[in-house]
Amino acid sequence: MIRRYGKKNKDANQSTQHALLSEAQMLHVKIEVWPGGDQARARAIAIANIANISDLSEVSDYAIRVTEAQNPIAGTPPWTRDGHVLRHERNTSVWKLIAKVAAWAAEEAAKTT
């Protein structure tokens, strides 16, 4: 389950989220474009920061922050969203967690158009 912060306490939630992301165990996923396959010209187009906020329990909760750069092809502005992945079973591949975060980020991206 993935949850986004509600608008009612948005500023307080974002401040708490930022603190959690800077202090907790963390995964950092960066998506880059390498024009013509040239790593020297690489530029990040999206980032996901994922922090375990349940003391590395077998079934864990994660605070997440995703950002995406301006996308002239899609016509979308840069954006950042905070949310949670709840009750994720850690005894699975890390890709399962990344897939949950990516699916949520895609839904959030659709709201920017």
N, C-alpha and C positions, 0 to 999 in steps of 0.2 A: 504494500500500500504506500502511496506517495501522497504527501499532504503539502499544500502551499500555505504560507502564512496568510491569514485573513487581513483585510484592510483596516479593521478596527484598531488594532494595536501594531500597525505596520512598522513604525519607527522603533518601538521597543523590541519587537520581534527581530528586526534586522540587526539591531545592536547586539542582542543575545546571540543571534545566529553568527555574527562576525566573531564574537568572543569564542563560541564553540568551535568554529572552524579554525581559529588560530591556536587553540590549546589542545585539541583532540588528536587522536591517531588519524592520519589523513592519507587519502589518495588524491593525486593531482593528474587529471587527464587533459592533455592539450592536443587539439586538432589543428594541424598546420597544412597549408597549401605550399607545395614546392613547385613553383612555376618551371615548366619544362623538366621537372625532376631534379632541379638544382637546389640542393639543401642550403647553399649560401644565400639564396633569395627567399628562403622560407619565411612565412608570416603566419602567426596564429590567427585562426578565425573563430575558435570557440574553446572555452576552458570549463572544466567541471572540477570543483573541489568537494571532496566527500569526506566527512569526519564521523567516525564512530562515536556516538554519544551515550553508549550503554555499557561502558567498561569492558568492551570486547566479549560480551555475552554470546553464547551459542546462537541465540536469536537476538539480533541487534537492531538498534535504531541508528539512523545516520542523518546528520544535518548536511544539506547540500546547497551549494551556490553554483549556478551556471551562468556563463556570460557568452554572448555571441557578438562579434564585430559587425559593423554595418555590412549589409549584403546588397551590393548594387544590382546583382542579378535578380534576387528575390524582391528588391525594393523595400528592404526592412532596415530600420535604424539599429544602432547598437542597443543591447539590452542586457539586464542582469536580473535574475530571479533567485529567491531563496525558498527552500522547502525541506521536506524530510522524506526519507525512505523508512518505513516502519516495519518492524518484525521480519527483517531479512535473515534467512538462515545462512550463517557464515560457513557451513560445511559444504558449500557449493563453489563452483568456479567464480573467480572475481568478475568474469565476463557477465555473469547473471546479474550482479549488482550494477555493473556498468550499463547493461541493457535496460534495467529499470530506470536509471537516471536518464539515459538517452531518450527513452520513450516519453518520460515526463518533460524533458527539455523540448522535445519536438512539439508537444502539445502547447507548451508555453510560447514557443516561437510562433506558432500559428496565431496566437493572440496579438502579435505585434503588427500584423499586416492590416 
